[in-house]
Amino acid sequence: MSIFRKWVLAIVMFVALIVDGICSFYLHQFMNYGSFGAASVILPISMMLIGLFDDTNDNEIWLAIGIGIVADIYFYGIIGIYTVFLPVSCWICQKVARFLPEVFWARLIVILFGTTVFVAYDWLVFKAVGLADASVYTLLMSLLVNLGWSAVVFVLVYWIWGNLAQDYPFLIDLNAYRV
């Protein structure tokens, strides 16, 4: 059973990937404000929260790379956007978590900044390869809508990922530390 405990976080991240895809497919009409839409950012928020809650586990960077590859194939069919963003954001969140207070509001600010960077990075990559033709104004207005939805998603998943990251760290056997 201890083998299963080591992989709980990876399994739940895979479930979060599926939920993110389902939400982006079925809830996209609700995630708009006028002609400006928000992205479904459950997966990036989840990975950043894991980095913020467990800042000493370097194995989570490998989890982020693996989930990033699977997410890129699942969402885009090409490897790149999630494969780069998830490990980098997890690593940065682990470094930031060492000097930020461990309170809800500080983590909310980090997540809102991270999701804003993710959406802008997404737009930049798609604009560079010619898949997107949205203007900078549309990007900025969509970022505002995305901030609102990111705050809602953050509130909904904060305690879930906090408990999972602390109780089931990726590839770490906590039984060795119990007396």
N, C-alpha and C positions, 0 to 999 in steps of 0.2 A: 504493500500500500504506500510505502514511502516513495517509490518510483512515481506513482500517480501524483503525489503531493508536489513533486518537483515540476510537473508539467501542467498543473492546473491553470497557471497564468497564461500559458501558450494556448491551451484549449479554449479558455474564455476569450482570449484575444481573437481567435478564429471565429467564435460565435459573434463577437463584436463586429468583425468584418462582414459577416452575413447580415447582421442587423443594420449596419451602415448601408449596405446595398439595398436592403428592403426599404429602409426609410427614404433613401434617395429616389427610389422608384415610385413608391406610393405616396410620399408626403411632399414631393417637389412642388405641387400646386399650392400647398399651404406655406411654403418657405419663400414666398415672393412678396414683395411690396411694390405694387405697380409693375413696372417692367424690369425691376431689379430683383435678382434672385440670390439665395444663399446656398452654399454648398453644404452637404451633409458631412460633418466633421467629427463624427463619433470616434472613428479610429485614431485620428491625430490627437484628439483630446485624451483618449484613453492612454495612448503611449506617453504623452507628456505627463499625465497624472502618475503613471507608474514611475517615471523618472523623478518626479517631485517627491513621491512617498518613499521610495527606496533608492537613496542616492549613493549607496555603497556597492551595489550589485552590478558588476560589469557584464554579467551574462545577459542582462536586459538589452544591451546594445545588439547582441547577436539575435535575440528575440525580435528586436525592431527590424533588423535586416531581413530576417526570414519572413516576418509578417509583411514587410514592405514589398518583397518580391511577389508574394502571393497576392497582395492587394493590387499591385500594378497589373498583374496578369488578369485578375478578376475584374477590375474596373476599366483598364485602358487597353490591355492586350500587348503593351510594350513595357519594358522594365525601365524605371527611371525616377518618376516623381515621388512615389511613396518610398522606394528603396533608398533614396537619398534623404528625404525629409524626415522620416521616422527615426532612423538612428541618430541623425544630427540633432533633432529636437530632443530626443531622450537624453543624449549626452549633455546638451546644454542645460536641460532641466535638472539633471543630476548635479551639475556644477553650481547652478543658481540656488538649488535647494540647500546648499551648505551654508549660505549666508543670509537667506531669507527667513523670516519667522515662519514657523509651521502653523499658520492660521489660514482659514478659508479665504479671506480677502486677498492676501498676498498671492496665493496660488491662483485665484481667479484672474488677477492682473496678468500673471505669467501666461496663463492659458489663452486669455483674450489676445495678448500680443502674439503668441505662437500661432493661433488660428488665422490671425490677420496676415502674418508672414506666409503661412501655408497657402492661403487663397491668392495672395499676390505672386508667390512663386509659381503656383499653378498657372495663373494668367500669363506670367512672363514666359514660361516654357511653351505653352500653347500658342502664344503670340509669335515666339521665335520660330516655331516649326510650321506656322501658318494654319493651325487648327482653330484659332480664335481670331475674331476681328472686332472684339469689343473695345471701345475707346477707354481712355484713362478715366474719364468722367463716370462711365458705367462701372468700371472697376471700383472706384471710390464709393459710389453709392451702394454697390453690392457689398462692399466691405462693412458698411454701416448695418445693413440688414444681417450680414453674417455675424457681426458682433452680438446682436440681440439673440440670434439662435444659438450661438456658441455659449452665451451665458445660461440659457435654458438647459442645454445639454450638459453643461458643467454641473449645474445644480442637481440634475437628475442622476448623474453617474459618479459624483464626487465620493460618496461614502462607499459605493460598490468597489471602485478601484482602490480606494484607500485600504479597505479591509483585505482585498485580494492581494495587493502588493505587500502588505505587512504580514499577513498570515501564510501566504503561499509564494514566497520569493522564487523567481525562476531559477531552476537547477541548484537550489540550496536546500540541504536537508536540515530542517530545524530540529529534528530529534537529537542531533548531536549536541545541541545547546540546552536541552531540557534536562532537569535534574530529577 
